Amino acid sequence: MSAKKDKEQVALDALSSLCKRRGFIFQSSEIYGGINGFWDYGPLGCELKRNIRDAWWRDVVQAREDVVGLDASIIMHPRVWEASGHVGGFADPMVDCRACKKRFKADALCEEQGAKLERTENGFALPDGIKCTACGSDDLTEPRAFNLMFKTYVGPVEDDSAVAYLRPETAQGIFAQFANVLATSRQKVPFGIAQVGKAFRNEINPRNYTFRSREFEQMELEFFVKPGTDGEWHEYWVTERMKWYESIGLPKQTLERYVYTEDELAHYASACVDVMYRFPFGAQELEGIAARGDFDLSRHQEYSHKSMEYFDAESNKKYVPHVVEPSAGVDRIALAILCEAYCEEFVPRAGVEGGVRSAEPGAQPPDGYERRTVMKFAPRMAPVKVAVFPLLKNKPPLVEKAREFFVRLQGCWPTFWDAVGAIGRRYRRQDEIGTPFGVTIDFQTLEDGTVTLRSRDTMEQVRLDMDGLLERLHAELQ
Ligand code: GAP
């Protein structure tokens, strides 16, 4: 393994080990040996994902007048996927090794060996010299298309007429319901329909932890616009979406835009930009924002024989709206937030003067210092917002007072109760799950009603009474 790969692996290994230890992410069906490409989110992971979905829904749907929501079924009429092009075209070219029977994505296999998959009249071809990366054999099949949709059967008979698919994207549910939403929502073009939900792709090579999974969640917006205004709306949504990523704690310098060139665009698209995050394994896509013209609605019009036209009262004309589609993945955003939040630092032990120092993996802390792992989530994304600690668990008046604070805070934010262990260890446990604030109730609280509020990032401690505490937390946690 190269030094760079080594570092990437250390970073992902440290993160995935914390995620398992602290209940963010588990391997699906782990007790049976797991299943490749599927993941479960534990108590903290599901809160993180909920925060991502809620932030998106709040900002993209509820805070706007021109976007409405939809919750379509996962299994749809199979004609949907013929119209969308997924039955005919949603395929990766694959190569099998005849010697060791391993299967590879043809483009990835070529890329790994510094080559490029060749396009031919009928599909694809491997350039000369490409070998199996598992056993070294050059006895490889020609690239063959492999459809990524999961198939199932609807009803009791498993024949061709009962075939259906688990949706590979949420977008088609929106296009298929375009006319119903238009008729019932009193929206006028330009307007959008948003949906959050599971999508399924039988990925050949699930990898990079949860980054490429076989079951994942999408947050998609189809924003319908007047033909000819695609360019300006596309720019608008790229700008909005970049700002949104910053608002959930991914700093500008960790984000990149990948602008598609003419020959990378689908034949119907006029523009596409990917929002990329700098993961430990390289900059990779979180979201694609595409101007798709009238391709999707026109195809459904053609296949369903139902009109997808919009009557524009201003111009007194009918047209099939064009669409700009910002399409994001919840799991990839969760992974980016986890990568960004993960931090190891050396902090001075109690009573030692000195500031926080950054810690390289494996390095020993200097004298008087200890290592802490801290998840520096933006407060909006933190699964738990506040933790409450009675200084001692065997002093009933302290515990009773602390419960008063706990109940009050729990009414406002997800709050954690921890009465077990030395106070320093309790702080560290909360640091590891990224709780922005800790509130300690001690003997002074019984006398004057003040508590200690500790900030996760600065470790600064201040004394506040209940009103001061609520005011500060409301300001910091929004
Ligand atoms: N409707 C357009 C569409 O589905 P896409 O680029 O294939 O476009 C959109 O997917 C987003 O869905 C991606 O940017 C990514 O965040 C997420 N996504 C796609 N495939 C994924 C996978 N195998 N695992 C996790 N997330 C995935």
Boltz pocket constraint, residues with backbone or C-beta under 6 A from the ligand:
constraints:
  - pocket:
      binder: B
      contacts: [[A, 168], [A, 169], [A, 170], [A, 171], [A, 201], [A, 203], [A, 210], [A, 211], [A, 212], [A, 213], [A, 214], [A, 215], [A, 216], [A, 217], [A, 218], [A, 220], [A, 285], [A, 286], [A, 287], [A, 288], [A, 327], [A, 328], [A, 329], [A, 330], [A, 331], [A, 332]]
      max_distance: 6.0
